[in-house]
Amino acid sequence: MKKWYTLALFNLLVLAILGLILRYKINFSLPFLEQKNLLHAHSHFAFNGWVSFLLQLVLLQGFTNNYTESKKKWDRFFLFSTFINYAMIASFSMVGYAAISIVFSTISLWLSYYFCYHLFKALAVNNVNTVSIKFVKAALFFLIFSSLGPYALAIIIAVKSSHQYWYHNALYFFLHFQYNGWFTFGVLALLFKKLEKSTNYNPAPAKAFYLLLVTTCIPAYLFTSLWHNRPIVITIIILITALLQTTALYFLWKLLRKNTTQVYTGLPLVCKSLYTIAILSFIIKILLQFFSVHPQLAKLAFGFRPVIIAYLHLIFLGFISMYLLSFITEKNILNPSKKYTIIALVMFSAGIIINELLLGMQGISAIYYLYFPSLNLLLFANTFIMVFGALLLFISSLYSSNKLPNPDTKIYL
């Protein structure tokens, strides 16, 4: 599977370059590219070309032997997925939401169904139902469930509804169940698989943590829903959901407190640092949701674009991408013994942290109706750090060993 991991890191480089072009257009003229079209291309490729592509690889390899048994089938799947991902970049960049780009994005949804069906089937063969397997199954469910958003969006556009709340709520439906469902549960499956190998592992808090997250994921969508006047019953549901998700952090803390020493043993310092940042990002995400229970705070949070972008980047880059980069470093896809790998990870991670800080400042400025043009320039300059970091990560993957160690030989966090 080495070639597909290398391709995933190349996709990350392409994604960073698309982000650089987007930031360039905000500050300077580039008339032959439409900003909105390029944004659609960037977001679709971020979801399908980077995170989903890499998550599919690590879940397939980490929880089944199905790739080894059905190599030709999966090679064709990842090759076709790659073609569709790059076709979406081209079509969305040139024409935006049009017939051709909608066809490619629809095929992408159907490919996710194919993946879910075959991975679920492979999981059933093992007949194991640990907490980590439960997280995998939940991730697959939310991946399929999230696709209802684009279908609803297509209907809303087709009937030419002028109600912006319907449009945004359909979009947020897809985003919520991708970010907080498929992405989050997929990464947590990797975490819990390794925690389960610790001698101090206690399944009771693990099950409690899982149950609290899985039962609150659907009602948590109400956090992002826009309302003219939010009914009191919706506020009560949101409040209960926020309290339950915050309670889940207690069980996660219990697990990490008792197992961190073991799971950190033998890890390179850079991996320990990135895992810590990833887990902290997840905790911050839950706490931000808790504080957004207040209707006025929710209106501020989801009514200002910079705030939404900062929140989404916190999950996508701070939590998901940081964790996955550390995980594949542990698997020697990125060789942690090489200096250029460490430099690449530090550079890309620094770019993520700086990006999040600047987006946070931009969000606060938007809330108070302040405008600081220098923030856009700083965000553009910082994108160069992320591009060079992504380039070094890709180069590092080319020079890492082709022989991947058994994923169960070490305990990862």
N, C-alpha and C positions, 0 to 999 in steps of 0.2 A: 504493500500500500504506500510505499515511500513516495512514489511519483505523484500520488494524489495529495499527500500532505504538502509536498513542494508546490504543487499547483495552487493549493489553498493559500499558501504564503505569497505566491505571485499575485493571486487575487487581492490579497490585502494591500499589496503595493499599488495595484491598479485602483483600488478603492481610495487609497490615500492621495493618488494623483488626481482623481475625480474631485476629491475634497479640496485640493489645492486650486483647481480650476474654478470651483464654486466660490472660494474665498477671493480669488483674483477678480472675478466678475463683480463681486460686491464693492470692490475698491476701484477697479479700473474698467475700461471699455473693452468688450469682446463681442462685437455686434453679431457675428455669424453663429453664435450659440445662444439659445434662449435659456435664461436662468431657470425658469420653472421646469422645462423639459430636462435639463441637466440634473436638477434636483431629483426628479423622478427616477432617472437612470441611476444616480448615486444611491438612493435609498433601496431600490430593488436589488441592486448588486450587493449592497451591504448585507441585506437579509439572506439572499440566495447564494451569492458567490463567495461570501466570507463565512459568516457565523453558521448558517444552516449547512453549508457544504462541509465545514470542519466538524461540526457536531455530528453529522451523519457518519463521518469517518470514524470518530473516536467511539461513538456508541456502537457502531457495527463491529469494530474490532474489540472493544472493551467488554462487551456483554454477550457476544456470540462468536462462533467459529464460521459463520456463514460466508464471510468473504473468501476464506480459504477453500471452502467447499463449493462455492459458486462464483469463482473468480471472473469468468467470462461475463456472466450476467451483470455483476456489479461494475466491472470495467466499462461495459456498454452503458450502464446507468449513469456513472459519473462523467463519461465522455459526452453523452447526450445532454446531461445537466449543464455541463460547461458550455456547450454550443448554445443552449437556450439562454444561459446567463449573459453571454457576450452579445447575443442577438438582442436581448433587452437593453443593454447599454446603447447599442447602435440605434435601435428603433425609438426608444424613449428620448435619446439625445436629439434626434433629427425631427421627430414629429410629435413627441409628447404622448398623451393618451389618444391613440388612434386605433384603427382596426388591427393593424399589424402588431403594435406593441401589446394590445389587449390579448391577442392570440398567443403571443409568447408568454405573457404573464399567466394566462390560463393554463397553458401547458405546464408551466412551472408548478402550479397548484396540483395538477394531476400527477406530476412526478413525486410530489410530497406524499400523495396518497399511496402511490406504488411503494415508496420507501417504508411508510408506516405499516402497510400490510405485510411486507416481507420481513421486516424487523420483528414485528409482533409475532409472526409465525415462528421465527427462529427462537424467540424468547420462550414460546410455549413448549418447544422441544425439550428445553432444559428443566421445565416444571419446577422452577425455583421462584419463591415469592418473597425475597428479602426486601428491605426498605429501599435499597438502591434500585432494584427491579421495579418496584412500585413507582419510583420517580421517573424511570424510563417510560413506563406505560402511560403515566400522566402526561409526560412531555409529548408523546405521540398523539394522545387525545386532544390536547390543546393546540397542537399543530394543525390538525384537521379542523377543529372547532373554529380556529381563527380565520379559516378560509370563507366563513359565512360573511365576514365583513366585506371583502371585495365583491362578492355576489350581490350583496345589498347595495353597495356603492354603484354597481353597474345599473341596477334597477332604478336607483334614485336619479342617476344621470340620464337614463333612457326616458324616464317620464318627465324630465326637466323640472324637477321639484326646486322651488325657490327657497325652501326652508333650509337655511344653513345648518341648523342644529342636526337635522337628519343626516346631512352629508358628513359633518364632523363626527357624529356619534358612530357612523358606520366605519369611518377611518380609524377612530380610536378603538373600536372593537377589535379590528385586525391588529393594531399596534399593541394593545393590552395583552391579548392572548399569545402574541408572538414573544414579546419581551418578558412578561410575567408568567407565561405558561411554558411554551416550547423552549425558549432560551434558558430561562431560570431553572426549570425542572430538569432539563437536560444536563446542565452544569452540576446541579445538586446531586444528580445520579452518580456522576463521576466522584464527587466528594464523598458521598456515603458509601460507595463501593470500597474505598480505601479505609474509611473509618471503621467499616465492618471487620477489617483484618487486624485492628488493634486489639491487644489483649484486655484493654480497659473498656472496650466498647460495650455499651448498655443499650439493648434494643428498645427499651421502654421510652426514654426521651426521644429517640429517633422516630419511633412510630407516632408519638404525640406531635412532634414537629411536622412530620409529613401530613398527618390528618388535618392539622390546623391550616397548613398552606393549601392543601388540595381542596378543602371545603370552602375556603375563603377566596379562591382565585376567581370564580365566576362572579360572586357579589362585589368583588373589588373592582370590577369593570365600572361600577357606579361612581367610583372616584373620578373617572375621566368624563362621565356623561355631562352634557351641557343641558341646562333647563332654563326656561323662562322664570319659573318659580318652582324651586325644588319642594316636592311634597314632604311633609314631616316624616312619613313612613320611610322614605328613601334615606333621609338623614339618620334615622335610627338604625337602619340596615348598615349604612356606611360606618356609623360609630361602632357597632358590634363587630363588624369586619376588621376595623382598625385595631380594636382592642385584642381580638383573637390573633391577628398577625403579629402584633407587638408581643403578645404572650409567647408566640412561637420562638421569638428571639431568646427567651429564657432557656428553652430546651436546647437550642443550638449552642448557647453559651455553656451549658452543662456538658454537652458532648465535646466541644472544643477544649474546655478546661481540663478534662480528664484524658484526652487523647492527643493533644497538640505535641507534647514532648516526644511521643513515639512517632507520630507521622512526620515530624520535622527532622527526625534523625537521619543524617546523611545527605540532607538536601543542600544544594549550593545556596549561598546567601541571597543571590538574586531571585531564586525561586521562592525562598521564604518571604522575601520582601513583597514580591508580586502577589503571592497568595494572600498575604496579610491585607494588602491594598484591596484585593478583590472582595474578600470577606467584609472588610470595613465598608466598601461601596454598597454591598448588599444590605448591611445593617442601616446605613444612611438612607437607602431607598425605602425601607420599611418605616423608619422614623418620619421621613418626609410625608409618606402616605398618612401616617397617624395625624400629623399636624394639619393636613389638608382636609380633615373632617369638617372643620368650620366652613360654612357655605361661602363666606366672604374670602377666606383664604383660598378655597378651591377655585373661586372665580378669578382670583389673582393668578393662581398657579397655572390654570388651564386657559386663561384668557389672553395671555401674553406669549407670543411665539418664542422669544428668547428663553423664557422659563421652561417651556415644553422641551425645547432643544437641549437645554442644560440637563434636564431630568432624563431624557432619553439617552443622551451621551453618557450619563452616569452609569446607567444599566449596561448599555451596549459596549462601551469602551472600558469603564472603570471596573465593572463586575465581570461581564461575560468574556470580553477579549483578553483582559489581564489573566483570568483564570485559565483560559484555553492556551494562551502562550506559555504559561508556566507548566501546564500539563504536558504539552508536546516537547518542552525542553527536558522534562523528566524522562520522556520516552526516547530521548536522544535524536529526535528529528531536528532539533536545534541542539548542537553540542555544547553543553555548559562548561566544558573544559577549555574551550577556545575563547580568546580575548575578544575577538570580533563579535561573538555571540552575546557576551556580556554587554559590550558597548551597544549593540543593536537593541537588546532588551531594555537597557537603562535609557537609551535615547528615545525609543518609542514610548516607554512608560512615562518619561518626563514630559513628552509631548501631550500625552493623555491628561496628566495632572494639570499642566499649564492650561490646556484647552478647557478643562472643566472649571478652573478658577476664573478664566476670562469670560466664559459663558455665564457663570454665576453672577459676575459683576455686570454683565450686559443685561441679564434678567432683572436684577435689582434696579438698574438704571431705567429699564422700560417701565417697571411698576411705578416709579416716581416721575415718569415722563421726562427723564434726562437723556441727553444724547451726547455720547463721547465718541467721535469718529475714530479716535486713536485706538479704541478697542477692536474695531474691525481690522485695522492695520496690524495690530498685535496678533490677532487670530490668524491672519494671513501669513505673517512671519513665522508663527509657531507651526503652521502646517508643513513648512519645509523640514522642521525637526522630525515630524511624523513620517514624511515621505522618505527621508534619508534613513530613519530607523527601520521602516518597512523594507527598504531596499537592502539594508544589511541583513535583516532577518531572512529574506529570500536567498541572498548569497550564502548565508550560513547554512541554510537547509540543503543547498547544492553540495556543500563540502562536508556535511555530516555523514556518519556511517550509513550505509544502505541496510545494514542488519539492525533491525529494531529488536530491543530486548523484550522479553516476556512482560506484558503489562502488570503481571501479578508478582514480579520479583521484588518490587519495592512498595513501600506504603507512601502514597502521595497525599498531599493536602491541597 
